Amino acid sequence: MKRLAFKMKLHPGLTEEYKRRHDQLWPELQQLLKQTGIEDYSIFLDEETNDLFGVLKINNPENMNDLPNHSVMKKWWAYMKDLMDCNPDNSPVSISLPEVFYMK
């Protein structure tokens, strides 16, 4: 199982809306993520900088490359684009974070 981490940027003042939308995560999106092999997925917020930090586990990280091709993923990105920094295709600007320490 591989652990991946990344960061994104939330627009100021939108924490509650971001949390509300994720609390109501669409079942079809959750199913897609699980079918991709993603599990133990969390997103944390640095309230001082509005940086979002995502951490997840996945058996094969290559499986994530296909996510942008799914209509539910595109629909979710369009739904979230007003809350965070996004690319032209509405995907969140996401920066991979290398692991520098892990304690079991």
C-alpha positions in Angstrom: 0.0 0.0 0.0 1.4 3.3 -1.1 0.7 6.5 0.8 0.4 9.8 -1.2 0.2 13.3 0.0 -0.6 16.6 -1.8 -1.6 20.1 -1.2 -4.2 22.4 -2.7 -5.4 26.0 -2.0 -8.8 26.9 -0.6 -10.1 30.4 -1.3 -10.4 32.5 1.9 -13.7 32.4 3.8 -14.9 29.2 2.2 -13.9 26.6 4.8 -17.5 25.8 6.0 -18.7 25.4 2.4 -15.8 23.2 1.5 -16.5 21.0 4.5 -20.2 20.9 3.8 -19.7 19.7 0.2 -17.3 17.0 1.4 -19.7 15.9 4.2 -22.2 15.3 1.4 -19.8 13.5 -0.9 -21.6 12.0 -3.8 -22.0 8.2 -3.5 -20.9 7.7 -7.2 -17.7 9.7 -6.5 -16.9 7.7 -3.4 -17.5 4.5 -5.4 -15.2 5.7 -8.2 -12.4 6.5 -5.7 -12.8 3.1 -4.0 -12.8 1.3 -7.3 -9.6 3.1 -8.2 -8.1 1.6 -5.0 -8.1 4.7 -2.9 -8.7 4.2 0.8 -8.0 5.9 4.1 -8.3 9.4 2.4 -8.2 12.5 4.5 -7.9 16.2 3.8 -6.6 18.6 6.4 -6.7 22.4 6.4 -4.0 24.9 7.5 -6.3 27.7 8.7 -3.5 30.3 8.6 -2.6 29.7 4.9 -5.8 28.1 3.5 -3.6 25.2 2.3 -5.4 21.9 2.1 -3.4 18.8 2.6 -4.6 15.5 1.2 -3.3 12.1 2.4 -4.5 8.8 1.0 -3.5 5.2 0.5 -3.6 3.3 -2.8 -2.3 0.0 -4.0 -1.3 1.2 -7.4 -0.8 5.0 -7.7 -0.9 4.6 -11.6 -4.6 4.0 -11.2 -5.1 7.6 -10.3 -4.1 8.6 -13.8 -7.5 7.5 -15.2 -9.6 9.6 -12.7 -9.7 12.7 -14.9 -11.4 10.7 -17.7 -14.5 9.9 -15.6 -17.5 12.1 -15.9 -18.3 12.1 -12.2 -14.8 13.3 -11.5 -15.2 16.2 -14.0 -18.6 17.0 -12.5 -17.1 17.1 -9.0 -14.3 19.4 -10.1 -16.8 21.8 -11.8 -18.8 21.7 -8.6 -15.8 22.6 -6.5 -14.0 25.1 -8.8 -15.5 28.2 -7.1 -13.9 27.2 -3.7 -10.3 26.6 -4.7 -7.4 27.3 -7.1 -8.1 25.3 -10.2 -6.5 24.4 -13.6 -8.3 25.3 -16.9 -10.0 21.8 -16.8 -11.4 22.6 -13.4 -9.2 20.1 -11.6 -7.7 21.5 -8.4 -4.2 22.8 -8.6 -2.5 20.0 -6.7 1.2 19.8 -5.7 2.6 16.4 -4.7 4.4 16.3 -1.4 7.3 13.9 -1.0 7.4 11.8 2.2 10.3 12.7 4.4 9.3 10.8 7.5 7.0 8.0 8.5 6.6 6.2 11.8 4.6 3.0 12.0 
